[in-house]
């Protein structure tokens, strides 16, 4: 993860968090507007990537789990949510 993101990366993370917050409160138009406001697909990808890293880091700090355990748990939740078998552990 980038320890000190550039101002553009920080703005992309804030925009990505805004998309998640808007969707969570049911503001689909607002979420769409925020998605459209990303200057490029690369910025959108970076914003959501850094947001995921930050969120997983916060959960890891609170739970004491390793990042590998958190990602495995997340994979299991995603598999359950999508009715697909979970991937085999490495």
C-alpha positions, 0 to 999 in steps of 0.5 A: 500500500502507498503509505503517503498517497499523492493528492490525486490518489487521496482524492480518488480514495475519497471519491471511491469511499463516497461511492460506497457511502452513497450506495449504502444510503440508497443514493444510486444517482449520487453514486453514479455521479461520483463514479462518472467524476473519476478522471480515468479508469486508472484513477477509478481502479487506484481509488478502489484498490487503495480503499480496499487496502485501507479498509482491510488494514483497519479490520486487521488492526481491530481483529488481530487477524492476518491479512491472509486470514482476512482475505480468505474469510472475504473470499468465503463470504463472496463465494457464499453471496454468489452461490459459488464454491470457494477457491481452494486454499493455497 
